[in-house]
């Protein structure tokens, strides 16, 4: 059996000014898009309950809300 070569370590370079500037520009564009979106409608109660149950790792198909 042949030994495989050791994997090379990833070299991570620090962010330079152009990367930082690009990240800041993207952040500003996201902030502007969110501001233009205005108020988003609130989800109806049923949709919120489905979302809550979908994110619950122990909820199954038979689990129901007590507010029915």
N, CA, C and O atoms as a Tripos MOL2 file, in Angstrom:
@<TRIPOS>MOLECULE
protein
  272   271    68     0     0
PROTEIN
NO_CHARGES

@<TRIPOS>ATOM
      1 N           0.8410   -1.1760    0.0000 N.3       1 UNK1
      2 CA          0.0000    0.0000    0.0000 C.3       1 UNK1
      3 C           0.8880    1.2420    0.0000 C.2       1 UNK1
      4 O           1.8250    1.3480    0.7910 O.2       1 UNK1
      5 N           0.5820    2.1810   -0.8970 N.am      2 UNK2
      6 CA          1.3880    3.3900   -1.0160 C.3       2 UNK2
      7 C           0.8230    4.4750   -0.1140 C.2       2 UNK2
      8 O          -0.3920    4.6330    0.0060 O.2       2 UNK2
      9 N           1.7100    5.2100    0.5100 N.am      3 UNK3
     10 CA          1.2800    6.3450    1.3200 C.3       3 UNK3
     11 C           0.8880    7.4930    0.3970 C.2       3 UNK3
     12 O           1.5950    7.8140   -0.5580 O.2       3 UNK3
     13 N          -0.2530    8.1040    0.7040 N.am      4 UNK4
     14 CA         -0.6480    9.2650   -0.0920 C.3       4 UNK4
     15 C           0.0580   10.4940    0.4600 C.2       4 UNK4
     16 O           0.3500   10.5670    1.6530 O.2       4 UNK4
     17 N           0.3290   11.4510   -0.4060 N.am      5 UNK5
     18 CA          1.0270   12.6490    0.0630 C.3       5 UNK5
     19 C           0.1370   13.4360    1.0310 C.2       5 UNK5
     20 O          -1.0900   13.4040    0.9380 O.2       5 UNK5
     21 N           0.7740   14.1250    1.9410 N.am      6 UNK6
     22 CA          0.0350   14.9410    2.9080 C.3       6 UNK6
     23 C          -0.6780   16.0680    2.1790 C.2       6 UNK6
     24 O          -0.1070   16.6870    1.2810 O.2       6 UNK6
     25 N          -1.9250   16.3390    2.5590 N.am      7 UNK7
     26 CA         -2.6370   17.4240    1.8800 C.3       7 UNK7
     27 C          -1.9860   18.7690    2.1680 C.2       7 UNK7
     28 O          -1.4640   19.0130    3.2570 O.2       7 UNK7
     29 N          -2.0320   19.6270    1.1660 N.am      8 UNK8
     30 CA         -1.4640   20.9630    1.3470 C.3       8 UNK8
     31 C          -2.3800   21.7780    2.2300 C.2       8 UNK8
     32 O          -3.6030   21.6470    2.1720 O.2       8 UNK8
     33 N          -1.7850   22.6110    3.0380 N.am      9 UNK9
     34 CA         -2.5860   23.4940    3.8720 C.3       9 UNK9
     35 C          -3.1040   24.6380    3.0170 C.2       9 UNK9
     36 O          -2.3960   25.1670    2.1600 O.2       9 UNK9
     37 N          -4.3590   25.0110    3.2680 N.am     10 UNK10
     38 CA         -4.9290   26.1370    2.5460 C.3      10 UNK10
     39 C          -4.2740   27.4210    3.0150 C.2      10 UNK10
     40 O          -4.0740   27.6370    4.2100 O.2      10 UNK10
     41 N          -3.9510   28.2480    2.0750 N.am     11 UNK11
     42 CA         -3.3680   29.5340    2.4040 C.3      11 UNK11
     43 C          -4.4770   30.5830    2.3260 C.2      11 UNK11
     44 O          -5.0770   30.7850    1.2700 O.2      11 UNK11
     45 N          -4.7360   31.2290    3.4230 N.am     12 UNK12
     46 CA         -5.7560   32.2620    3.4830 C.3      12 UNK12
     47 C          -5.0640   33.5960    3.6140 C.2      12 UNK12
     48 O          -4.3280   33.8530    4.5670 O.2      12 UNK12
     49 N          -5.3210   34.4400    2.6310 N.am     13 UNK13
     50 CA         -4.6840   35.7520    2.6880 C.3      13 UNK13
     51 C          -5.6370   36.7360    3.3470 C.2      13 UNK13
     52 O          -6.8530   36.6230    3.1950 O.2      13 UNK13
     53 N          -5.0990   37.6880    4.0690 N.am     14 UNK14
     54 CA         -5.9670   38.6920    4.6930 C.3      14 UNK14
     55 C          -6.6340   39.5400    3.6190 C.2      14 UNK14
     56 O          -6.1180   39.6800    2.5100 O.2      14 UNK14
     57 N          -7.7880   40.1020    3.9640 N.am     15 UNK15
     58 CA         -8.4950   40.9510    3.0150 C.3      15 UNK15
     59 C          -7.6670   42.1890    2.7310 C.2      15 UNK15
     60 O          -7.1610   42.8440    3.6420 O.2      15 UNK15
     61 N          -7.5400   42.4950    1.4560 N.am     16 UNK16
     62 CA         -6.8530   43.7350    1.1370 C.3      16 UNK16
     63 C          -7.9050   44.8250    0.9470 C.2      16 UNK16
     64 O          -9.1030   44.5590    1.0490 O.2      16 UNK16
     65 N          -7.4710   46.0260    0.6770 N.am     17 UNK17
     66 CA         -8.4010   47.1580    0.5970 C.3      17 UNK17
     67 C          -9.4310   46.9830   -0.5030 C.2      17 UNK17
     68 O         -10.5760   47.4010   -0.3300 O.2      17 UNK17
     69 N          -9.0670   46.3750   -1.6350 N.am     18 UNK18
     70 CA        -10.0330   46.2200   -2.7270 C.3      18 UNK18
     71 C         -11.1380   45.2400   -2.3210 C.2      18 UNK18
     72 O         -12.3020   45.4450   -2.6650 O.2      18 UNK18
     73 N         -10.7810   44.1700   -1.5880 N.am     19 UNK19
     74 CA        -11.8050   43.2420   -1.1040 C.3      19 UNK19
     75 C         -12.7070   43.9140   -0.0860 C.2      19 UNK19
     76 O         -13.9270   43.7610   -0.1390 O.2      19 UNK19
     77 N         -12.1250   44.6500    0.8290 N.am     20 UNK20
     78 CA        -12.8990   45.3490    1.8510 C.3      20 UNK20
     79 C         -13.8360   46.3610    1.2060 C.2      20 UNK20
     80 O         -14.9990   46.4690    1.5940 O.2      20 UNK20
     81 N         -13.3360   47.0960    0.2300 N.am     21 UNK21
     82 CA        -14.1670   48.0650   -0.4770 C.3      21 UNK21
     83 C         -15.3160   47.3940   -1.1980 C.2      21 UNK21
     84 O         -16.4360   47.9040   -1.2000 O.2      21 UNK21
     85 N         -15.0450   46.2470   -1.8130 N.am     22 UNK22
     86 CA        -16.0860   45.5040   -2.5210 C.3      22 UNK22
     87 C         -17.1450   44.9900   -1.5530 C.2      22 UNK22
     88 O         -18.3390   45.0480   -1.8450 O.2      22 UNK22
     89 N         -16.7060   44.4860   -0.3970 N.am     23 UNK23
     90 CA        -17.6540   44.0090    0.6170 C.3      23 UNK23
     91 C         -18.5170   45.1470    1.1330 C.2      23 UNK23
     92 O         -19.7240   44.9850    1.3090 O.2      23 UNK23
     93 N         -17.9020   46.3000    1.3750 N.am     24 UNK24
     94 CA        -18.6510   47.4650    1.8440 C.3      24 UNK24
     95 C         -19.6530   47.9250    0.7980 C.2      24 UNK24
     96 O         -20.7720   48.3020    1.1460 O.2      24 UNK24
     97 N         -19.2750   47.9020   -0.4810 N.am     25 UNK25
     98 CA        -20.1790   48.3070   -1.5550 C.3      25 UNK25
     99 C         -21.3650   47.3450   -1.6310 C.2      25 UNK25
    100 O         -22.5030   47.7810   -1.8030 O.2      25 UNK25
    101 N         -21.1070   46.0380   -1.5030 N.am     26 UNK26
    102 CA        -22.1900   45.0530   -1.5160 C.3      26 UNK26
    103 C         -23.1170   45.2600   -0.3280 C.2      26 UNK26
    104 O         -24.3360   45.1750   -0.4740 O.2      26 UNK26
    105 N         -22.5670   45.5260    0.8230 N.am     27 UNK27
    106 CA        -23.3660   45.7630    2.0200 C.3      27 UNK27
    107 C         -24.2600   46.9820    1.8320 C.2      27 UNK27
    108 O         -25.4340   46.9590    2.2010 O.2      27 UNK27
    109 N         -23.7050   48.0400    1.2610 N.am     28 UNK28
    110 CA        -24.4980   49.2490    1.0180 C.3      28 UNK28
    111 C         -25.6240   48.9830    0.0310 C.2      28 UNK28
    112 O         -26.7360   49.4780    0.2160 O.2      28 UNK28
    113 N         -25.3510   48.1980   -1.0270 N.am     29 UNK29
    114 CA        -26.4080   47.8640   -1.9990 C.3      29 UNK29
    115 C         -27.5080   47.0490   -1.3430 C.2      29 UNK29
    116 O         -28.6870   47.2530   -1.6310 O.2      29 UNK29
    117 N         -27.1330   46.1170   -0.4540 N.am     30 UNK30
    118 CA        -28.1430   45.3220    0.2550 C.3      30 UNK30
    119 C         -28.9850   46.2000    1.1660 C.2      30 UNK30
    120 O         -30.2050   46.0450    1.2260 O.2      30 UNK30
    121 N         -28.3420   47.1210    1.8770 N.am     31 UNK31
    122 CA        -29.0830   48.0300    2.7570 C.3      31 UNK31
    123 C         -30.0790   48.8680    1.9640 C.2      31 UNK31
    124 O         -31.2140   49.0680    2.3970 O.2      31 UNK31
    125 N         -29.6490   49.3620    0.7910 N.am     32 UNK32
    126 CA        -30.5290   50.1670   -0.0480 C.3      32 UNK32
    127 C         -31.7140   49.3490   -0.5620 C.2      32 UNK32
    128 O         -32.8410   49.8430   -0.5920 O.2      32 UNK32
    129 N         -31.4670   48.1010   -0.9650 N.am     33 UNK33
    130 CA        -32.5430   47.2420   -1.4610 C.3      33 UNK33
    131 C         -33.5560   46.9570   -0.3560 C.2      33 UNK33
    132 O         -34.7610   46.9390   -0.6070 O.2      33 UNK33
    133 N         -33.0760   46.7370    0.8550 N.am     34 UNK34
    134 CA        -33.9760   46.4840    1.9880 C.3      34 UNK34
    135 C         -34.7980   47.7270    2.2860 C.2      34 UNK34
    136 O         -35.9950   47.6320    2.5590 O.2      34 UNK34
    137 N         -34.1640   48.8880    2.2350 N.am     35 UNK35
    138 CA        -34.8800   50.1450    2.4980 C.3      35 UNK35
    139 C         -35.9470   50.3910    1.4410 C.2      35 UNK35
    140 O         -37.0300   50.8780    1.7640 O.2      35 UNK35
    141 N         -35.6560   50.0580    0.1660 N.am     36 UNK36
    142 CA        -36.6400   50.2510   -0.9020 C.3      36 UNK36
    143 C         -37.8050   49.2790   -0.7790 C.2      36 UNK36
    144 O         -38.9100   49.5850   -1.2270 O.2      36 UNK36
    145 N         -37.5760   48.1120   -0.1770 N.am     37 UNK37
    146 CA        -38.6410   47.1120   -0.0540 C.3      37 UNK37
    147 C         -39.7530   47.6070    0.8600 C.2      37 UNK37
    148 O         -40.9040   47.1950    0.7130 O.2      37 UNK37
    149 N         -39.4260   48.4790    1.7950 N.am     38 UNK38
    150 CA        -40.4410   48.9960    2.7080 C.3      38 UNK38
    151 C         -40.9110   47.9140    3.6760 C.2      38 UNK38
    152 O         -40.2010   46.9480    3.9580 O.2      38 UNK38
    153 N         -42.1200   48.1060    4.1700 N.am     39 UNK39
    154 CA        -42.6730   47.1400    5.1150 C.3      39 UNK39
    155 C         -43.1590   45.9000    4.3750 C.2      39 UNK39
    156 O         -43.8680   45.9980    3.3730 O.2      39 UNK39
    157 N         -42.7780   44.7600    4.8710 N.am     40 UNK40
    158 CA        -43.2330   43.5040    4.3010 C.3      40 UNK40
    159 C         -44.4720   43.0460    5.0590 C.2      40 UNK40
    160 O         -44.5730   43.2670    6.2660 O.2      40 UNK40
    161 N         -45.4110   42.4110    4.3720 N.am     41 UNK41
    162 CA        -46.6220   41.9700    5.0540 C.3      41 UNK41
    163 C         -46.3100   40.8860    6.0870 C.2      41 UNK41
    164 O         -45.3730   40.1040    5.9240 O.2      41 UNK41
    165 N         -47.0970   40.8550    7.1300 N.am     42 UNK42
    166 CA        -46.9460   39.8410    8.1680 C.3      42 UNK42
    167 C         -47.5810   38.5450    7.6720 C.2      42 UNK42
    168 O         -48.6560   38.5620    7.0710 O.2      42 UNK42
    169 N         -46.9170   37.4370    7.9240 N.am     43 UNK43
    170 CA        -47.4640   36.1480    7.5130 C.3      43 UNK43
    171 C         -48.7470   35.8390    8.2800 C.2      43 UNK43
    172 O         -48.8440   36.1400    9.4700 O.2      43 UNK43
    173 N         -49.7200   35.2480    7.6150 N.am     44 UNK44
    174 CA        -50.9150   34.8220    8.3390 C.3      44 UNK44
    175 C         -50.5520   33.8000    9.4140 C.2      44 UNK44
    176 O         -49.5040   33.1590    9.3420 O.2      44 UNK44
    177 N         -51.4100   33.6560   10.3920 N.am     45 UNK45
    178 CA        -51.1590   32.7670   11.5300 C.3      45 UNK45
    179 C         -50.8120   31.3440   11.0810 C.2      45 UNK45
    180 O         -49.8740   30.7480   11.6110 O.2      45 UNK45
    181 N         -51.5420   30.7990   10.1270 N.am     46 UNK46
    182 CA        -51.2950   29.4200    9.6720 C.3      46 UNK46
    183 C         -49.8900   29.2870    9.0970 C.2      46 UNK46
    184 O         -49.1750   28.3410    9.4260 O.2      46 UNK46
    185 N         -49.4860   30.2280    8.2400 N.am     47 UNK47
    186 CA        -48.1570   30.1640    7.6290 C.3      47 UNK47
    187 C         -47.0690   30.2650    8.6910 C.2      47 UNK47
    188 O         -46.0420   29.5930    8.5980 O.2      47 UNK47
    189 N         -47.2940   31.1040    9.6990 N.am     48 UNK48
    190 CA        -46.3040   31.2280   10.7730 C.3      48 UNK48
    191 C         -46.2090   29.9140   11.5530 C.2      48 UNK48
    192 O         -45.1120   29.4950   11.9210 O.2      48 UNK48
    193 N         -47.3380   29.2670   11.8050 N.am     49 UNK49
    194 CA        -47.3310   27.9950   12.5290 C.3      49 UNK49
    195 C         -46.6240   26.9100   11.7180 C.2      49 UNK49
    196 O         -45.8480   26.1300   12.2700 O.2      49 UNK49
    197 N         -46.8870   26.8580   10.4140 N.am     50 UNK50
    198 CA        -46.2140   25.8820    9.5510 C.3      50 UNK50
    199 C         -44.7130   26.1250    9.5740 C.2      50 UNK50
    200 O         -43.9320   25.1790    9.6730 O.2      50 UNK50
    201 N         -44.3060   27.3790    9.4830 N.am     51 UNK51
    202 CA        -42.8840   27.7110    9.5150 C.3      51 UNK51
    203 C         -42.2580   27.2940   10.8410 C.2      51 UNK51
    204 O         -41.1550   26.7470   10.8640 O.2      51 UNK51
    205 N         -42.9610   27.5530   11.9490 N.am     52 UNK52
    206 CA        -42.4440   27.1850   13.2670 C.3      52 UNK52
    207 C         -42.2860   25.6750   13.3800 C.2      52 UNK52
    208 O         -41.2590   25.1920   13.8560 O.2      52 UNK52
    209 N         -43.3000   24.9280   12.9450 N.am     53 UNK53
    210 CA        -43.2370   23.4680   13.0340 C.3      53 UNK53
    211 C         -42.1830   22.8960   12.0850 C.2      53 UNK53
    212 O         -41.5290   21.9060   12.4140 O.2      53 UNK53
    213 N         -42.0160   23.5010   10.9280 N.am     54 UNK54
    214 CA        -41.0190   23.0120    9.9680 C.3      54 UNK54
    215 C         -39.6100   23.1530   10.5200 C.2      54 UNK54
    216 O         -38.7340   22.3560   10.1840 O.2      54 UNK54
    217 N         -39.3800   24.1530   11.3600 N.am     55 UNK55
    218 CA        -38.0350   24.3360   11.9140 C.3      55 UNK55
    219 C         -37.8330   23.5780   13.2270 C.2      55 UNK55
    220 O         -36.7320   23.5700   13.7780 O.2      55 UNK55
    221 N         -38.8980   22.9410   13.7290 N.am     56 UNK56
    222 CA        -38.8140   22.1670   14.9710 C.3      56 UNK56
    223 C         -38.3150   20.7630   14.6430 C.2      56 UNK56
    224 O         -39.0250   20.0090   13.9770 O.2      56 UNK56
    225 N         -37.1140   20.3880   15.0900 N.am     57 UNK57
    226 CA        -36.5510   19.0840   14.7130 C.3      57 UNK57
    227 C         -37.3250   17.8910   15.2720 C.2      57 UNK57
    228 O         -37.1740   16.7780   14.7680 O.2      57 UNK57
    229 N         -38.1470   18.0970   16.3000 N.am     58 UNK58
    230 CA        -38.8780   16.9610   16.8600 C.3      58 UNK58
    231 C         -40.3580   16.9530   16.4810 C.2      58 UNK58
    232 O         -41.0960   16.0620   16.9000 O.2      58 UNK58
    233 N         -40.7980   17.9260   15.7000 N.am     59 UNK59
    234 CA        -42.2000   17.9650   15.2770 C.3      59 UNK59
    235 C         -42.4160   16.9690   14.1510 C.2      59 UNK59
    236 O         -41.6010   16.8650   13.2350 O.2      59 UNK59
    237 N         -43.4960   16.2530   14.2260 N.am     60 UNK60
    238 CA        -43.8500   15.3050   13.1760 C.3      60 UNK60
    239 C         -45.1220   15.7530   12.4890 C.2      60 UNK60
    240 O         -45.6620   16.8160   12.7950 O.2      60 UNK60
    241 N         -45.5960   14.9470   11.5670 N.am     61 UNK61
    242 CA        -46.8020   15.2850   10.8210 C.3      61 UNK61
    243 C         -48.0380   15.3230   11.7150 C.2      61 UNK61
    244 O         -49.0110   15.9980   11.3790 O.2      61 UNK61
    245 N         -48.0240   14.6180   12.8380 N.am     62 UNK62
    246 CA        -49.2160   14.5460   13.6840 C.3      62 UNK62
    247 C         -49.2600   15.6640   14.7320 C.2      62 UNK62
    248 O         -50.2740   15.8050   15.4160 O.2      62 UNK62
    249 N         -48.2010   16.4580   14.8790 N.am     63 UNK63
    250 CA        -48.1700   17.5100   15.8770 C.3      63 UNK63
    251 C         -49.0790   18.6580   15.4550 C.2      63 UNK63
    252 O         -48.9960   19.1310   14.3210 O.2      63 UNK63
    253 N         -49.9560   19.1140   16.3720 N.am     64 UNK64
    254 CA        -50.8930   20.1830   16.0560 C.3      64 UNK64
    255 C         -50.7740   21.2880   17.0830 C.2      64 UNK64
    256 O         -50.2920   21.0820   18.1970 O.2      64 UNK64
    257 N         -51.2180   22.4490   16.6890 N.am     65 UNK65
    258 CA        -51.2120   23.5960   17.5790 C.3      65 UNK65
    259 C         -52.3220   23.4430   18.6060 C.2      65 UNK65
    260 O         -53.3850   22.9070   18.2920 O.2      65 UNK65
    261 N         -52.0950   23.9020   19.8180 N.am     66 UNK66
    262 CA        -53.0940   23.8190   20.8720 C.3      66 UNK66
    263 C         -54.1600   24.9030   20.7310 C.2      66 UNK66
    264 O         -55.1550   24.8720   21.4550 O.2      66 UNK66
    265 N         -53.9830   25.8460   19.8350 N.am     67 UNK67
    266 CA        -54.9280   26.9610   19.7270 C.3      67 UNK67
    267 C         -56.1210   26.6360   18.8410 C.2      67 UNK67
    268 O         -56.9530   27.5170   18.6250 O.2      67 UNK67
    269 N         -56.2540   25.4110   18.3100 N.am     68 UNK68
    270 CA        -57.3940   25.0590   17.4580 C.3      68 UNK68
    271 C         -58.6470   24.8840   18.2500 C.2      68 UNK68
    272 O         -59.6990   24.5870   17.6830 O.2      68 UNK68
@<TRIPOS>BOND
     1     1     2 1
     2     2     3 1
     3     3     4 2
     4     3     5 am
     5     5     6 1
     6     6     7 1
     7     7     8 2
     8     7     9 am
     9     9    10 1
    10    10    11 1
    11    11    12 2
    12    11    13 am
    13    13    14 1
    14    14    15 1
    15    15    16 2
    16    15    17 am
    17    17    18 1
    18    18    19 1
    19    19    20 2
    20    19    21 am
    21    21    22 1
    22    22    23 1
    23    23    24 2
    24    23    25 am
    25    25    26 1
    26    26    27 1
    27    27    28 2
    28    27    29 am
    29    29    30 1
    30    30    31 1
    31    31    32 2
    32    31    33 am
    33    33    34 1
    34    34    35 1
    35    35    36 2
    36    35    37 am
    37    37    38 1
    38    38    39 1
    39    39    40 2
    40    39    41 am
    41    41    42 1
    42    42    43 1
    43    43    44 2
    44    43    45 am
    45    45    46 1
    46    46    47 1
    47    47    48 2
    48    47    49 am
    49    49    50 1
    50    50    51 1
    51    51    52 2
    52    51    53 am
    53    53    54 1
    54    54    55 1
    55    55    56 2
    56    55    57 am
    57    57    58 1
    58    58    59 1
    59    59    60 2
    60    59    61 am
    61    61    62 1
    62    62    63 1
    63    63    64 2
    64    63    65 am
    65    65    66 1
    66    66    67 1
    67    67    68 2
    68    67    69 am
    69    69    70 1
    70    70    71 1
    71    71    72 2
    72    71    73 am
    73    73    74 1
    74    74    75 1
    75    75    76 2
    76    75    77 am
    77    77    78 1
    78    78    79 1
    79    79    80 2
    80    79    81 am
    81    81    82 1
    82    82    83 1
    83    83    84 2
    84    83    85 am
    85    85    86 1
    86    86    87 1
    87    87    88 2
    88    87    89 am
    89    89    90 1
    90    90    91 1
    91    91    92 2
    92    91    93 am
    93    93    94 1
    94    94    95 1
    95    95    96 2
    96    95    97 am
    97    97    98 1
    98    98    99 1
    99    99   100 2
   100    99   101 am
   101   101   102 1
   102   102   103 1
   103   103   104 2
   104   103   105 am
   105   105   106 1
   106   106   107 1
   107   107   108 2
   108   107   109 am
   109   109   110 1
   110   110   111 1
   111   111   112 2
   112   111   113 am
   113   113   114 1
   114   114   115 1
   115   115   116 2
   116   115   117 am
   117   117   118 1
   118   118   119 1
   119   119   120 2
   120   119   121 am
   121   121   122 1
   122   122   123 1
   123   123   124 2
   124   123   125 am
   125   125   126 1
   126   126   127 1
   127   127   128 2
   128   127   129 am
   129   129   130 1
   130   130   131 1
   131   131   132 2
   132   131   133 am
   133   133   134 1
   134   134   135 1
   135   135   136 2
   136   135   137 am
   137   137   138 1
   138   138   139 1
   139   139   140 2
   140   139   141 am
   141   141   142 1
   142   142   143 1
   143   143   144 2
   144   143   145 am
   145   145   146 1
   146   146   147 1
   147   147   148 2
   148   147   149 am
   149   149   150 1
   150   150   151 1
   151   151   152 2
   152   151   153 am
   153   153   154 1
   154   154   155 1
   155   155   156 2
   156   155   157 am
   157   157   158 1
   158   158   159 1
   159   159   160 2
   160   159   161 am
   161   161   162 1
   162   162   163 1
   163   163   164 2
   164   163   165 am
   165   165   166 1
   166   166   167 1
   167   167   168 2
   168   167   169 am
   169   169   170 1
   170   170   171 1
   171   171   172 2
   172   171   173 am
   173   173   174 1
   174   174   175 1
   175   175   176 2
   176   175   177 am
   177   177   178 1
   178   178   179 1
   179   179   180 2
   180   179   181 am
   181   181   182 1
   182   182   183 1
   183   183   184 2
   184   183   185 am
   185   185   186 1
   186   186   187 1
   187   187   188 2
   188   187   189 am
   189   189   190 1
   190   190   191 1
   191   191   192 2
   192   191   193 am
   193   193   194 1
   194   194   195 1
   195   195   196 2
   196   195   197 am
   197   197   198 1
   198   198   199 1
   199   199   200 2
   200   199   201 am
   201   201   202 1
   202   202   203 1
   203   203   204 2
   204   203   205 am
   205   205   206 1
   206   206   207 1
   207   207   208 2
   208   207   209 am
   209   209   210 1
   210   210   211 1
   211   211   212 2
   212   211   213 am
   213   213   214 1
   214   214   215 1
   215   215   216 2
   216   215   217 am
   217   217   218 1
   218   218   219 1
   219   219   220 2
   220   219   221 am
   221   221   222 1
   222   222   223 1
   223   223   224 2
   224   223   225 am
   225   225   226 1
   226   226   227 1
   227   227   228 2
   228   227   229 am
   229   229   230 1
   230   230   231 1
   231   231   232 2
   232   231   233 am
   233   233   234 1
   234   234   235 1
   235   235   236 2
   236   235   237 am
   237   237   238 1
   238   238   239 1
   239   239   240 2
   240   239   241 am
   241   241   242 1
   242   242   243 1
   243   243   244 2
   244   243   245 am
   245   245   246 1
   246   246   247 1
   247   247   248 2
   248   247   249 am
   249   249   250 1
   250   250   251 1
   251   251   252 2
   252   251   253 am
   253   253   254 1
   254   254   255 1
   255   255   256 2
   256   255   257 am
   257   257   258 1
   258   258   259 1
   259   259   260 2
   260   259   261 am
   261   261   262 1
   262   262   263 1
   263   263   264 2
   264   263   265 am
   265   265   266 1
   266   266   267 1
   267   267   268 2
   268   267   269 am
   269   269   270 1
   270   270   271 1
   271   271   272 2
@<TRIPOS>SUBSTRUCTURE
     1 UNK1         2 RESIDUE 1 A UNK
     2 UNK2         6 RESIDUE 1 A UNK
     3 UNK3        10 RESIDUE 1 A UNK
     4 UNK4        14 RESIDUE 1 A UNK
     5 UNK5        18 RESIDUE 1 A UNK
     6 UNK6        22 RESIDUE 1 A UNK
     7 UNK7        26 RESIDUE 1 A UNK
     8 UNK8        30 RESIDUE 1 A UNK
     9 UNK9        34 RESIDUE 1 A UNK
    10 UNK10       38 RESIDUE 1 A UNK
    11 UNK11       42 RESIDUE 1 A UNK
    12 UNK12       46 RESIDUE 1 A UNK
    13 UNK13       50 RESIDUE 1 A UNK
    14 UNK14       54 RESIDUE 1 A UNK
    15 UNK15       58 RESIDUE 1 A UNK
    16 UNK16       62 RESIDUE 1 A UNK
    17 UNK17       66 RESIDUE 1 A UNK
    18 UNK18       70 RESIDUE 1 A UNK
    19 UNK19       74 RESIDUE 1 A UNK
    20 UNK20       78 RESIDUE 1 A UNK
    21 UNK21       82 RESIDUE 1 A UNK
    22 UNK22       86 RESIDUE 1 A UNK
    23 UNK23       90 RESIDUE 1 A UNK
    24 UNK24       94 RESIDUE 1 A UNK
    25 UNK25       98 RESIDUE 1 A UNK
    26 UNK26      102 RESIDUE 1 A UNK
    27 UNK27      106 RESIDUE 1 A UNK
    28 UNK28      110 RESIDUE 1 A UNK
    29 UNK29      114 RESIDUE 1 A UNK
    30 UNK30      118 RESIDUE 1 A UNK
    31 UNK31      122 RESIDUE 1 A UNK
    32 UNK32      126 RESIDUE 1 A UNK
    33 UNK33      130 RESIDUE 1 A UNK
    34 UNK34      134 RESIDUE 1 A UNK
    35 UNK35      138 RESIDUE 1 A UNK
    36 UNK36      142 RESIDUE 1 A UNK
    37 UNK37      146 RESIDUE 1 A UNK
    38 UNK38      150 RESIDUE 1 A UNK
    39 UNK39      154 RESIDUE 1 A UNK
    40 UNK40      158 RESIDUE 1 A UNK
    41 UNK41      162 RESIDUE 1 A UNK
    42 UNK42      166 RESIDUE 1 A UNK
    43 UNK43      170 RESIDUE 1 A UNK
    44 UNK44      174 RESIDUE 1 A UNK
    45 UNK45      178 RESIDUE 1 A UNK
    46 UNK46      182 RESIDUE 1 A UNK
    47 UNK47      186 RESIDUE 1 A UNK
    48 UNK48      190 RESIDUE 1 A UNK
    49 UNK49      194 RESIDUE 1 A UNK
    50 UNK50      198 RESIDUE 1 A UNK
    51 UNK51      202 RESIDUE 1 A UNK
    52 UNK52      206 RESIDUE 1 A UNK
    53 UNK53      210 RESIDUE 1 A UNK
    54 UNK54      214 RESIDUE 1 A UNK
    55 UNK55      218 RESIDUE 1 A UNK
    56 UNK56      222 RESIDUE 1 A UNK
    57 UNK57      226 RESIDUE 1 A UNK
    58 UNK58      230 RESIDUE 1 A UNK
    59 UNK59      234 RESIDUE 1 A UNK
    60 UNK60      238 RESIDUE 1 A UNK
    61 UNK61      242 RESIDUE 1 A UNK
    62 UNK62      246 RESIDUE 1 A UNK
    63 UNK63      250 RESIDUE 1 A UNK
    64 UNK64      254 RESIDUE 1 A UNK
    65 UNK65      258 RESIDUE 1 A UNK
    66 UNK66      262 RESIDUE 1 A UNK
    67 UNK67      266 RESIDUE 1 A UNK
    68 UNK68      270 RESIDUE 1 A UNK
